[in-house]
Amino acid sequence: MSSRETVLGRVRRALRDVPGSERPQDVAVPRDYLRVHGSRTSAQTVDLLAENLADYRALVHRCRDERALPALVAGLLTARGTERVLVPGGLPTAWTADIAAEILRDDRASSTQELDAVHSVVTGCAVAIAESGTIVLDAGPGQGRRRITLVPDHHICVVRTADQVVGSVVEGLERLDATSPQTWISGPSATSDIELDRVEGVHGPRTLEVVLLGG
C-alpha cells in the first residue's frame, strides 16, 4: 500500500460516522484559544511590531507626520541607488511626489524580465501583525499584484499605524478576506540549505524596508 492510500484510508475511517448531509459550516469549532498574548497599549503594539520586523532583518523607519513621508521614501530610494521604481495603482500619489527616479506604473502585461529590471517597489499593505512581525498584502489598492513585490530586489512598504497594526495573527485574519490573494511577509526573503547557510533574495526581495506611518 502506498503512502497516499494509507493517508486516504485513515481519512475515510475518521469520517465513517459523519452523516453524508453534514457540511463543515454546520459544525461549531471551539475557539477557546487566546486572541492576543498579553495586554498592550496601541503604542506598545507598534513598538512590538517594529522590534519583530527588525529581528527578521527588515529595516524599520518611523514617520510620525505624513507630510514628511514623500521625502523619506525618496531618500530611501536615493540611498539604494534606485533608477526605476514600480508603483501599484491606488497608492497615494503624495507618497511618491519627491521621487527622482523613473516611476513605472504596474502593468498586467509586464513580463517577469521587465519586472526584474525594476530596482525597487513601493506599496502599502492590508494589515501588519505585531506578535509575528508580519506584513500582509492582499492585492488591495496601493498593493498591486503578488509578483510586483516578489520579483524586484527592494521593497518599501508603508504601514499606517493608526488603523493597520494589530496584535496577533487571529486579529489579523479577522480583517482579511479569505477569497483575496494574500502575501504574508516576515522580513526579507531568506532560505537556508542543509548546512544552514542563509541565502537572501531567492523567493522575494533581498531588502525589505518598512515605514511605520503615524504617531
Solvent accessible surface area in square Angstrom, and as a share of the most:
residue,aa,sasa,rsa
1,M,193,0.86
2,S,58,0.37
3,S,92,0.59
4,R,173,0.63
5,E,86,0.38
6,T,44,0.25
7,V,84,0.48
8,L,65,0.32
9,G,12,0.11
10,R,151,0.55
11,V,71,0.41
12,R,151,0.55
13,R,134,0.49
14,A,76,0.59
15,L,104,0.52
16,R,178,0.65
17,D,124,0.64
18,V,60,0.35
19,P,81,0.51
20,G,87,0.84
21,S,102,0.66
22,E,75,0.34
23,R,134,0.49
24,P,117,0.74
25,Q,130,0.58
26,D,80,0.41
27,V,74,0.43
28,A,96,0.74
29,V,90,0.52
30,P,111,0.70
31,R,165,0.60
32,D,135,0.70
33,Y,112,0.43
34,L,123,0.61
35,R,111,0.41
36,V,49,0.28
37,H,110,0.49
38,G,58,0.56
39,S,114,0.73
40,R,73,0.26
41,T,80,0.47
42,S,94,0.61
43,A,68,0.53
44,Q,94,0.42
45,T,17,0.10
46,V,14,0.08
47,D,71,0.37
48,L,42,0.21
49,L,0,0.00
50,A,15,0.12
51,E,115,0.52
52,N,31,0.16
53,L,0,0.00
54,A,56,0.43
55,D,114,0.59
56,Y,100,0.38
57,R,142,0.52
58,A,5,0.04
59,L,90,0.45
60,V,42,0.24
61,H,46,0.21
62,R,105,0.38
63,C,8,0.05
64,R,160,0.59
65,D,56,0.29
66,E,94,0.42
67,R,208,0.76
68,A,51,0.39
69,L,0,0.00
70,P,17,0.11
71,A,62,0.48
72,L,46,0.23
73,V,0,0.00
74,A,14,0.11
75,G,38,0.37
76,L,21,0.10
77,L,3,0.02
78,T,100,0.58
79,A,93,0.72
80,R,95,0.35
81,G,52,0.50
82,T,13,0.08
83,E,109,0.49
84,R,73,0.27
85,V,0,0.00
86,L,6,0.03
87,V,1,0.01
88,P,1,0.01
89,G,59,0.57
90,G,56,0.54
91,L,10,0.05
92,P,59,0.37
93,T,103,0.60
94,A,61,0.47
95,W,8,0.03
96,T,8,0.05
97,A,74,0.57
98,D,78,0.40
99,I,20,0.10
100,A,103,0.80
101,A,21,0.17
102,E,97,0.44
103,I,56,0.28
104,L,52,0.26
105,R,142,0.52
106,D,39,0.20
107,D,76,0.39
108,R,190,0.69
109,A,88,0.68
110,S,21,0.14
111,S,43,0.28
112,T,74,0.43
113,Q,141,0.63
114,E,104,0.47
115,L,3,0.02
116,D,100,0.52
117,A,48,0.38
118,V,7,0.04
119,H,63,0.28
120,S,0,0.00
121,V,0,0.00
122,V,0,0.00
123,T,0,0.00
124,G,8,0.08
125,C,6,0.03
126,A,25,0.20
127,V,0,0.00
128,A,0,0.00
129,I,0,0.00
130,A,0,0.00
131,E,48,0.22
132,S,34,0.22
133,G,0,0.00
134,T,5,0.03
135,I,1,0.00
136,V,0,0.00
137,L,8,0.04
138,D,30,0.15
139,A,48,0.37
140,G,20,0.20
141,P,121,0.76
142,G,3,0.03
143,Q,10,0.04
144,G,17,0.16
145,R,41,0.15
146,R,110,0.40
147,R,74,0.27
148,I,0,0.00
149,T,1,0.00
150,L,62,0.31
151,V,42,0.24
152,P,1,0.01
153,D,45,0.23
154,H,0,0.00
155,H,0,0.00
156,I,0,0.00
157,C,0,0.00
158,V,1,0.00
159,V,0,0.00
160,R,98,0.36
161,T,14,0.08
162,A,103,0.80
163,D,69,0.36
164,Q,14,0.06
165,V,21,0.12
166,V,11,0.06
167,G,7,0.07
168,S,3,0.02
169,V,61,0.35
170,V,36,0.21
171,E,40,0.18
172,G,0,0.00
173,L,95,0.47
174,E,111,0.50
175,R,131,0.48
176,L,24,0.12
177,D,75,0.39
178,A,102,0.79
179,T,123,0.72
180,S,32,0.20
181,P,75,0.47
182,Q,42,0.19
183,T,17,0.10
184,W,101,0.35
185,I,19,0.10
186,S,48,0.31
187,G,5,0.04
188,P,11,0.07
189,S,18,0.11
190,A,41,0.32
191,T,50,0.29
192,S,62,0.40
193,D,74,0.38
194,I,172,0.87
195,E,130,0.58
196,L,146,0.73
197,D,77,0.40
198,R,104,0.38
199,V,74,0.42
200,E,45,0.20
201,G,23,0.22
202,V,82,0.47
203,H,122,0.54
204,G,8,0.08
205,P,9,0.06
206,R,122,0.44
207,T,24,0.14
208,L,1,0.00
209,E,11,0.05
210,V,0,0.00
211,V,0,0.00
212,L,1,0.00
213,L,11,0.05
214,G,22,0.21
215,G,86,0.82
